Amino acid sequence: EPGNLAGVRHIILVLSGKGGVGKSTISTELALALRHQGKKVGILDVDLCGPSIPHMLHAQGKAVHQCDSGWVPVFVDQEQSISLMSVGFLLENPDEAVVWRGPKKHALIKQFVSDVAWGELDYLVVDTPPGTSDEHMATVEALRPYKPLGALAVSIGDVRRELTFCKKTGLQVIGVIENMSGFACPHCAVSLGRWPLSHVVSPFLAFVVTGSVPLDPQLTRSLEEGRDFIQEFPKSTAYSALTSIAHKVLHQMPALCS
């Protein structure tokens, strides 16, 4: 039964074949961009060993409460347009290492899927662990019954490994995002050294949401300070790339997942 996900219209898994490619950055900024398009968004942070999104959204230290339906996610804005659930809220110290064996991690992932009272959401963005490990498989299997479900693969180069994983597990890929593609100068707003995505798009991707996000010091600083980059830097090249990706998700995901 859909349970607490009954009010969620679309679920997007943000995946990467390895760590360090900015997957949490894309998850956070995609959620902010969708929110500025008037959508109600939830973020499920199941990157258990590296829960960085609470810091990126300036929500670290907030408490998770219980209701009759389960856990109440943390709202990160006064309008309650973005809600967040993360293992980071369950740790006594945000710098504490999560030293858990596989079964405990799998149990928490399943609990995050079934026991968080999201309410009505237009989009649920799921920041997954990197790679194709057991945690990755547990996340995909826990969310598989809920439709529509699509995946965005994030890369800084070769993304074929993750696309192959999606193909083998029957997970529909709605897009490929190349992060840190070139460098956006904060002084002249020019993006230098951009590389095309054509070399990472596989033949089995018939219809894909693509985007290239440059490395932008303003974006990095916003994430470190927990600020809303989408609102504060509308003239940035990274802003244009991120809002374009959100626009494609809004207009193409319903058709892809119908």
C-alpha positions as CSV (number, residue, x, y, z in Angstrom):
1,E,0.0,0.0,0.0
2,P,1.3,3.5,-0.7
3,G,0.9,4.6,3.0
4,N,2.8,7.7,3.7
5,L,3.8,8.1,0.0
6,A,0.2,8.2,-1.2
7,G,0.3,12.0,-1.5
8,V,3.6,12.1,-3.4
9,R,3.0,12.6,-7.2
10,H,6.6,12.0,-8.5
11,I,9.7,10.4,-7.0
12,I,13.1,11.2,-8.4
13,L,16.2,9.2,-7.3
14,V,19.5,11.1,-7.7
15,L,22.2,8.5,-8.4
16,S,25.9,8.4,-9.0
17,G,28.4,5.6,-9.8
18,K,30.9,6.9,-7.3
19,G,31.2,9.5,-4.5
20,G,32.4,13.1,-4.8
21,V,30.5,14.0,-7.9
22,G,28.2,16.5,-6.2
23,K,25.1,14.3,-6.0
24,S,23.9,16.0,-2.8
25,T,24.5,19.4,-4.4
26,I,22.3,18.5,-7.3
27,S,19.6,17.1,-5.0
28,T,19.5,20.2,-2.9
29,E,19.6,22.7,-5.8
30,L,17.0,20.7,-7.8
31,A,14.7,20.8,-4.8
32,L,15.2,24.6,-4.4
33,A,14.6,25.2,-8.1
34,L,11.4,23.2,-8.1
35,R,10.3,25.0,-5.0
36,H,10.8,28.4,-6.8
37,Q,8.6,27.0,-9.6
38,G,5.8,26.8,-7.1
39,K,6.1,23.1,-6.3
40,K,6.0,21.4,-2.9
41,V,9.1,19.3,-2.5
42,G,10.4,16.7,-0.1
43,I,14.0,15.5,0.2
44,L,14.8,12.0,1.5
45,D,18.5,11.8,2.3
46,V,19.5,8.2,2.4
47,D,23.2,8.8,2.0
48,L,23.7,7.2,5.4
49,C,27.4,7.6,5.7
50,G,27.5,11.2,4.4
51,P,24.3,13.0,5.3
52,S,25.3,16.5,4.1
53,I,21.9,17.9,3.0
54,P,20.9,19.2,6.5
55,H,24.0,21.4,6.5
56,M,23.4,22.5,2.9
57,L,19.8,23.7,3.8
58,H,20.9,25.2,7.2
59,A,18.7,22.6,9.0
60,Q,21.3,20.8,11.0
61,G,20.5,20.4,14.7
62,K,16.7,20.4,14.2
63,A,14.7,17.6,15.8
64,V,12.5,15.0,14.2
65,H,9.1,14.5,15.9
66,Q,6.6,11.6,15.9
67,C,3.0,11.7,14.8
68,D,0.3,9.0,14.4
69,S,1.6,8.3,10.9
70,G,5.3,8.1,11.8
71,W,8.2,10.6,11.6
72,V,7.4,14.2,10.8
73,P,10.0,15.5,8.3
74,V,11.9,18.8,9.1
75,F,10.6,21.8,7.3
76,V,13.4,24.0,6.1
77,D,11.4,27.2,5.2
78,Q,8.6,29.1,6.8
79,E,6.2,28.3,4.0
80,Q,6.8,24.6,4.6
81,S,7.4,24.1,0.8
82,I,10.5,22.0,1.4
83,S,10.6,19.1,3.9
84,L,13.6,17.0,4.7
85,M,14.3,13.7,6.3
86,S,17.9,12.6,6.9
87,V,19.9,10.3,9.2
88,G,21.8,13.5,10.1
89,F,18.8,14.4,12.3
90,L,19.1,11.1,14.2
91,L,22.7,11.5,15.2
92,E,23.7,13.1,18.6
93,N,26.7,14.7,16.9
94,P,26.7,15.7,13.2
95,D,30.4,14.7,13.0
96,E,29.6,11.2,14.3
97,A,30.5,8.4,12.0
98,V,27.7,6.0,11.0
99,V,29.3,2.6,11.8
100,W,26.5,0.2,11.0
101,R,26.4,-3.2,9.4
102,G,24.3,-3.8,6.3
103,P,21.1,-5.1,8.0
104,K,20.8,-2.0,10.2
105,K,21.3,0.3,7.2
106,H,18.7,-1.6,5.2
107,A,16.2,-1.5,8.0
108,L,16.6,2.3,8.3
109,I,16.2,2.8,4.5
110,K,12.9,0.8,4.6
111,Q,11.8,2.8,7.6
112,F,12.6,6.1,5.8
113,V,10.4,4.9,2.9
114,S,7.5,3.7,4.9
115,D,7.4,5.7,8.1
116,V,7.9,9.4,7.2
117,A,4.7,11.4,7.0
118,W,5.3,13.5,3.9
119,G,1.8,14.6,3.3
120,E,1.0,16.1,-0.1
121,L,4.1,16.6,-2.3
122,D,4.6,17.4,-6.0
123,Y,8.1,15.8,-6.0
124,L,10.1,13.7,-3.6
125,V,13.9,13.9,-4.4
126,V,15.8,11.0,-3.0
127,D,19.6,11.5,-2.4
128,T,20.9,8.0,-2.6
129,P,24.3,6.5,-1.5
130,P,27.0,6.5,-4.2
131,G,27.8,3.5,-6.3
132,T,26.0,0.3,-6.8
133,S,26.3,-1.2,-3.3
134,D,23.8,-3.1,-1.1
135,E,22.5,0.3,0.3
136,H,21.9,1.4,-3.3
137,M,20.0,-1.8,-4.1
138,A,18.0,-1.5,-0.8
139,T,16.9,2.0,-1.7
140,V,15.8,1.1,-5.2
141,E,13.9,-2.0,-4.0
142,A,12.2,-0.2,-1.2
143,L,10.9,2.5,-3.6
144,R,10.2,0.3,-6.6
145,P,6.5,-0.3,-5.7
146,Y,5.8,3.5,-5.8
147,K,5.0,5.1,-9.1
148,P,5.9,7.1,-11.0
149,L,9.6,6.6,-10.2
150,G,12.5,7.9,-12.2
151,A,16.3,8.4,-11.8
152,L,18.6,11.2,-12.5
153,A,22.3,10.1,-12.9
154,V,25.0,12.6,-11.8
155,S,28.5,12.4,-13.2
156,I,31.7,14.4,-13.7
157,G,32.7,12.2,-16.6
158,D,31.9,8.5,-17.2
159,V,28.4,7.7,-16.1
160,R,28.0,4.4,-18.0
161,R,28.4,2.3,-14.9
162,E,25.3,3.9,-13.3
163,L,23.3,3.7,-16.4
164,T,24.1,0.0,-16.7
165,F,22.9,-0.5,-13.1
166,C,19.6,1.3,-13.8
167,K,19.1,-0.9,-16.9
168,K,19.8,-4.1,-15.1
169,T,17.5,-3.2,-12.2
170,G,14.7,-1.9,-14.5
171,L,14.9,1.6,-13.1
172,Q,13.8,4.3,-15.6
173,V,16.5,6.9,-16.3
174,I,14.9,10.3,-16.9
175,G,18.1,12.3,-17.2
176,V,21.9,12.6,-17.0
177,I,23.5,15.7,-15.3
178,E,27.2,16.4,-15.7
179,N,28.3,18.3,-12.6
180,M,31.4,20.5,-12.3
181,S,31.4,20.9,-16.1
182,G,33.9,23.7,-16.6
183,F,34.3,26.8,-14.3
184,A,31.8,29.7,-13.9
185,C,33.7,32.9,-13.3
186,P,32.0,34.9,-10.5
187,H,33.2,38.2,-11.9
188,C,32.2,38.0,-15.6
189,A,29.5,35.2,-15.4
190,V,31.3,33.3,-18.2
191,S,31.5,29.5,-18.0
192,L,34.9,28.3,-19.1
193,G,35.9,24.8,-20.4
194,R,32.5,23.2,-20.8
195,W,32.4,19.6,-22.1
196,P,29.4,18.1,-24.1
197,L,27.3,15.4,-22.6
198,S,27.2,13.4,-25.9
199,H,29.9,11.0,-24.7
200,V,28.0,9.7,-21.7
201,V,24.5,9.3,-23.2
202,S,23.8,5.6,-24.0
203,P,21.8,4.4,-26.9
204,F,19.1,3.0,-24.6
205,L,18.2,6.5,-23.4
206,A,15.5,7.4,-25.9
207,F,14.3,10.5,-24.1
208,V,16.5,12.2,-21.5
209,V,16.7,15.3,-19.3
210,T,20.3,16.5,-19.7
211,G,22.2,19.3,-18.2
212,S,25.7,20.6,-17.5
213,V,26.3,22.5,-14.2
214,P,29.6,24.4,-14.0
215,L,31.8,24.6,-10.9
216,D,30.7,27.9,-9.4
217,P,32.3,29.4,-6.2
218,Q,29.1,31.2,-5.4
219,L,27.2,27.9,-5.4
220,T,29.9,26.3,-3.2
221,R,29.7,29.2,-0.7
222,S,25.9,29.1,-0.6
223,L,26.0,25.3,0.2
224,E,28.6,25.8,2.9
225,E,26.5,28.6,4.5
226,G,23.1,27.0,4.0
227,R,21.8,29.7,1.8
228,D,19.3,29.6,-1.1
229,F,21.6,29.9,-4.2
230,I,18.6,29.9,-6.6
231,Q,17.2,33.0,-5.0
232,E,20.4,34.9,-4.4
233,F,22.4,34.4,-7.6
234,P,19.9,34.6,-10.6
235,K,22.7,36.0,-12.9
236,S,25.0,33.0,-12.3
237,T,25.7,30.5,-15.1
238,A,25.1,27.7,-12.6
239,Y,21.7,29.2,-11.9
240,S,20.7,29.1,-15.5
241,A,21.8,25.4,-15.7
242,L,20.0,24.3,-12.6
243,T,16.7,26.1,-13.4
244,S,16.9,24.7,-17.0
245,I,17.2,21.2,-15.5
246,A,14.2,21.8,-13.1
247,H,12.2,23.1,-16.1
248,K,12.9,19.9,-18.1
249,V,12.0,17.8,-15.1
250,L,8.7,19.6,-14.6
251,H,7.7,19.3,-18.3
252,Q,9.2,15.9,-19.3
253,M,9.0,13.7,-16.2
254,P,5.2,13.4,-16.2
255,A,5.3,12.2,-19.8
256,L,8.3,9.9,-19.3
257,C,6.8,8.2,-16.2
258,S,3.1,8.0,-17.4
